[in-house]
Amino acid sequence: MKKVSVITGIFVVALATLTVTSCKDNKKGQSTEDGHHSEMESGEDHHEGGMNMHDDESMESNSMMDSGQKTSKTDMLVANYLDLKNALVGDDKDGAAKAGGTMVMAFNSFDTSSFNSDQQNELKDIIEDAKEHAEHIEKSPIDHQREHFDVLSKDMIDLIAITGTEEKLYQDFCPMYNNNKGAQWLSATKEIKNPYYGSKMMTCGSVQKEIN
């Protein structure tokens, strides 16, 4: 009986040891699986964070491209307008006529699709009116060229207010033109050179404000 009791005790101890070892192995396995799962979750979060950053950069890049496209269209028109202004400053009817024709073509090719619907409607009205005055400048004597340049300048100021421009410009004002009603124009320099009177009163006027 004593021998049987000893054998039974050994069996119980062995069984207990086996059970404890098995539990440790299971816990170790769970720990490894949990650690692997945690790493995967961490990796997924990192990946998602990277995607969001990439998306933000793409949106910013697209926004900058849109902005650049908008201003480049306007800057072409500004260059044409300044050619016209300089011709009138120099009392050059033929130069003004040529610049007026160039502006007509620039207005015809001006693409407004990158602007929102309200801006497109405003720009359509501005461009139609400005193009009409540019057409008159192309075909008129210099006094009439200056009359149409007055309205064209207002249209250009309104257009730039919507589209923006990369050019540094000065908005000038002559108080005497049009029976002292006054007239505005845009210039690339701070120095006053009056396109409405040319050599007769070259320095008549003042800077109203700077653009950019």
Secondary structure, 3 states (H helix, E strand, C coil): CHHHHHHHHHHHHHHHHHHHHHHHHHHHHHHHHHHHHHHHHHHHHHHHHHHHHHHHHHHHHHHHHHHHHHHHHHHHHHHHHHHHHHHHHCCCHHHHHHHHHHHHHHHHCCCCCCCCHHHHHHHHHHHHHHHHHHHHHHHCCHHHHHHHHHHHHHHHHHHHHHHCCCCCEEEEEECCHHHHCCEEEEECCCCCCCCCCHHHCCCCCEEEEEEC
